[in-house]
């Protein structure tokens, strides 16, 4: 930003002697001449006429105009208009650049003492990283992530916690997958599913074990093998449904 603030005088011409012409009149010749005139004297004493000749001298001067070159000293002052940067700016080449008292650590100075921060940074001098729930230039945007996810301080993209997926981390992993970015495949058997975060197997009714690889122990059935079999007389129950299988000579009583 430029503003005309003063007129600066510059001696940009010459300083020294300059030539000019002088004229003057000089005597070039003097002519001597004689001037004779007559004076008549009449004497009253006698009738005699007396004629006297008196010579006189005269001078005649002849003149001409003569020229010579002389020198005199002089100074010519010239002026030009000069532009100066406004307060808060400094001159850099032909530009006026804004000045920030504190250096912009992660950004650039866009106006006097005003930093424009890079995405992910905030503070007056752009030296502070965004808090976990904010992102973007000057950390001015609030994150939209869910289920404990954090957002990238620069782009705002959600960084999901283990077991979640989606643009806002709003969905759990698909069945049979778990963990970070839902990339790990479950190892569970017999129709079991795994926890979307830890990968722990959630056994189907009638099965037990770390990978749900074993049926319920005798006398147990159902979810988590928590139910007791009602069978009597040596009968056994199905580990899933709890239905009794009677030994020879016995049958299930129906009601």
Secondary structure per residue as TSV (DSSP state, phi and psi in degrees):
chain	resnum	aa	ss	phi	psi
A	1	X	-	360.0	127.4
A	2	X	E	-115.4	147.6
A	3	X	E	-144.1	139.0
A	4	X	E	-80.4	114.8
A	5	X	E	-116.1	-19.3
A	6	X	E	-158.9	165.1
A	7	X	E	-105.9	124.4
A	8	X	E	-104.9	130.8
A	9	X	E	-87.9	136.5
A	10	X	E	-130.7	131.8
A	11	X	-	-87.1	86.1
A	12	X	-	-103.5	-5.7
A	13	X	S	-91.6	-128.0
A	14	X	-	-116.4	156.9
A	15	X	E	-132.9	116.3
A	16	X	E	156.0	-150.2
A	17	X	E	-95.4	145.9
A	18	X	E	-126.3	148.7
A	19	X	E	-87.7	142.9
A	20	X	E	-150.8	165.9
A	21	X	E	-108.7	132.2
A	22	X	E	-110.7	147.8
A	23	X	E	-123.4	146.6
A	24	X	E	-156.3	164.5
A	25	X	E	-104.3	134.6
A	26	X	E	-126.4	153.1
A	27	X	E	-87.1	123.9
A	28	X	E	-105.7	-18.9
A	29	X	E	-160.6	138.7
A	30	X	E	-115.9	126.5
A	31	X	E	-108.0	126.2
A	32	X	E	-94.0	139.7
A	33	X	E	-143.5	159.0
A	34	X	E	-108.2	138.2
A	35	X	E	-121.1	119.7
A	36	X	E	-112.0	128.0
A	37	X	E	-136.4	164.9
A	38	X	E	-115.1	140.1
A	39	X	E	-120.6	127.4
A	40	X	E	-99.5	117.3
A	41	X	E	-103.4	132.7
A	42	X	E	-114.9	115.4
A	43	X	-	-84.7	133.3
A	44	X	S	-86.0	-10.2
A	45	X	S	-76.4	-38.5
A	46	X	S	-136.1	170.6
A	47	X	S	-89.2	10.0
A	48	X	-	-78.0	133.4
A	49	X	E	-89.9	132.5
A	50	X	E	-114.3	124.3
A	51	X	E	-115.4	118.6
A	52	X	E	-111.9	132.7
A	53	X	E	-103.8	122.6
A	54	X	E	-119.3	111.0
A	55	X	E	-79.0	140.8
A	56	X	E	-124.8	146.5
A	57	X	E	-96.9	145.7
A	58	X	E	-137.4	154.7
A	59	X	E	-117.3	135.6
A	60	X	E	-120.6	132.8
A	61	X	E	-109.3	132.1
A	62	X	E	-104.1	133.9
A	63	X	E	-118.4	154.0
A	64	X	E	-143.9	158.5
A	65	X	E	-88.5	127.7
A	66	X	E	-117.8	149.9
A	67	X	E	-124.1	146.4
A	68	X	E	-146.4	155.7
A	69	X	E	-92.4	127.3
A	70	X	E	-122.1	170.1
A	71	X	E	-131.0	146.4
A	72	X	E	-141.9	153.1
A	73	X	E	-94.2	138.1
A	74	X	E	-153.0	160.0
A	75	X	E	-127.6	128.4
A	76	X	-	-107.8	124.9
A	77	X	-	-102.7	128.5
A	78	X	E	-119.7	155.1
A	79	X	E	-126.1	150.5
A	80	X	E	-143.0	156.3
A	81	X	E	-89.9	131.5
A	82	X	E	-118.6	139.1
A	83	X	E	-98.9	147.1
A	84	X	E	-132.8	143.3
A	85	X	E	-64.8	147.4
A	86	X	-	-70.1	162.8
A	87	X	T	-57.1	139.3
A	88	X	T	91.5	-1.4
A	89	X	E	-126.6	154.7
A	90	X	E	-129.4	155.9
A	91	X	E	-83.2	129.5
A	92	X	E	-134.0	100.8
A	93	X	T	66.8	-122.7
A	94	X	T	-101.7	11.4
A	95	X	E	-114.0	154.7
A	96	X	E	-104.7	115.6
A	97	X	E	-104.7	134.4
A	98	X	E	-63.4	149.0
A	99	X	-	-114.6	126.1
A	100	X	-	-110.1	126.7
A	101	X	S	-61.1	-45.2
A	102	X	S	-96.3	130.8
A	103	X	-	-64.1	136.6
A	104	X	-	-77.1	107.5
A	105	X	T	-65.7	-46.8
A	106	X	T	-129.7	63.6
A	107	X	E	177.1	-161.8
A	108	X	E	-141.0	153.9
A	109	X	E	-81.1	119.3
A	110	X	E	-109.1	-18.3
A	111	X	E	-159.0	166.1
A	112	X	T	-50.4	121.2
A	113	X	T	55.7	33.0
A	114	X	E	-132.3	117.4
A	115	X	E	-98.1	142.4
A	116	X	E	-104.4	109.5
A	117	X	E	-78.1	150.6
A	118	X	-	-71.4	156.4
A	119	X	B	-55.5	135.6
A	120	X	T	95.1	-1.0
A	121	X	E	-130.8	150.1
A	122	X	E	-145.3	-170.7
A	123	X	S	93.9	164.7
A	124	X	T	-61.5	-34.9
A	125	X	T	-111.0	16.7
A	126	X	S	59.2	35.5
A	127	X	-	-104.1	-3.1
A	128	X	E	-107.6	129.6
A	129	X	E	-71.9	155.7
A	130	X	-	-65.9	148.0
A	131	X	-	-69.5	165.5
A	132	X	T	-61.3	-26.2
A	133	X	T	-98.2	11.5
A	134	X	E	-136.3	157.9
A	135	X	E	-155.4	172.8
A	136	X	S	89.9	-179.0
A	137	X	B	-58.4	131.7
A	138	X	T	59.5	16.1
A	139	X	T	54.2	40.3
A	140	X	-	-90.3	-8.4
A	141	X	E	-104.8	137.5
A	142	X	E	-91.2	138.6
A	143	X	-	-67.6	148.1
A	144	X	-	-110.4	14.3
A	145	X	-	-75.6	154.1
A	146	X	-	-124.5	174.0
A	147	X	T	54.5	42.2
A	148	X	T	76.6	8.8
A	149	X	-	-75.4	153.1
A	150	X	E	-107.4	158.0
A	151	X	E	-110.0	151.2
A	152	X	-	-63.6	126.1
A	153	X	T	-66.2	-16.2
A	154	X	T	-96.4	-49.8
A	155	X	T	-98.0	-20.6
A	156	X	-	83.9	-1.3
A	157	X	-	-66.4	138.4
A	158	X	E	-74.5	136.8
A	159	X	E	-107.7	100.9
A	160	X	-	-70.7	149.1
A	161	X	-	-76.3	166.4
A	162	X	T	-56.8	133.6
A	163	X	T	96.3	-0.6
A	164	X	E	-126.9	155.4
A	165	X	E	-147.2	176.9
A	166	X	S	104.9	163.6
A	167	X	T	-59.8	-35.7
A	168	X	T	-110.8	13.2
A	169	X	S	60.7	37.5
A	170	X	-	-91.8	-8.0
A	171	X	E	-118.1	141.6
A	172	X	E	-74.0	169.2
A	173	X	-	-60.9	154.9
A	174	X	-	-62.8	155.6
A	175	X	T	-53.1	142.5
A	176	X	T	73.4	11.8
A	177	X	E	-133.2	152.8
A	178	X	E	-157.4	178.1
A	179	X	S	82.4	-162.9
A	180	X	G	-63.6	126.0
A	181	X	G	58.3	16.1
A	182	X	G	56.3	38.2
A	183	X	-	-98.2	-13.6
A	184	X	E	-89.1	137.3
A	185	X	E	-95.0	137.1
A	186	X	-	-66.5	150.0
A	187	X	-	-110.0	14.4
A	188	X	-	-76.4	152.5
A	189	X	-	-117.6	173.2
A	190	X	T	54.7	43.6
A	191	X	T	75.7	9.6
A	192	X	-	-75.6	157.6
A	193	X	E	-115.5	164.3
A	194	X	E	-116.9	156.5
A	195	X	-	-65.5	133.9
A	196	X	T	-67.2	-16.9
A	197	X	T	-100.1	-48.9
A	198	X	T	-95.0	-21.3
A	199	X	-	83.7	1.7
A	200	X	-	-64.4	136.4
A	201	X	E	-75.3	136.8
A	202	X	E	-111.0	99.5
A	203	X	-	-68.6	147.8
A	204	X	-	-71.3	158.1
A	205	X	T	-53.4	135.9
A	206	X	T	94.8	-1.2
A	207	X	E	-127.9	155.7
A	208	X	E	-147.1	177.3
A	209	X	S	104.7	164.7
A	210	X	T	-59.4	-35.6
A	211	X	T	-114.2	16.2
A	212	X	S	59.3	37.3
A	213	X	-	-89.7	-8.8
A	214	X	E	-118.6	143.9
A	215	X	E	-74.4	167.8
A	216	X	-	-60.7	149.3
A	217	X	-	-65.4	159.8
A	218	X	T	-53.1	139.2
A	219	X	T	86.3	-1.3
A	220	X	E	-124.4	153.3
A	221	X	E	-161.2	177.0
A	222	X	S	82.4	-172.5
A	223	X	G	-58.8	131.4
A	224	X	G	58.4	14.2
A	225	X	G	56.0	37.3
A	226	X	-	-92.0	-15.2
A	227	X	E	-91.6	143.3
A	228	X	E	-89.8	141.3
A	229	X	-	-72.4	138.6
A	230	X	-	-90.9	5.0
A	231	X	-	-70.8	146.2
A	232	X	-	-123.8	171.4
A	233	X	T	56.6	40.6
A	234	X	T	80.5	6.2
A	235	X	-	-72.3	153.5
A	236	X	E	-116.2	155.1
A	237	X	E	-112.7	154.1
A	238	X	-	-69.3	134.5
A	239	X	T	-68.0	-16.6
A	240	X	T	-99.3	-54.9
A	241	X	T	-90.6	-22.9
A	242	X	-	83.2	5.8
A	243	X	-	-68.7	135.3
A	244	X	E	-80.5	142.9
A	245	X	E	-115.7	110.2
A	246	X	-	-83.5	148.7
A	247	X	-	-75.1	173.3
A	248	X	T	-58.0	133.8
A	249	X	T	94.0	-4.2
A	250	X	-	-127.0	154.6
A	251	X	-	-143.0	163.3
A	252	X	-	-77.7	132.6
A	253	X	-	-82.7	129.1
A	254	X	-	-103.5	150.7
A	255	X	-	-115.9	360.0
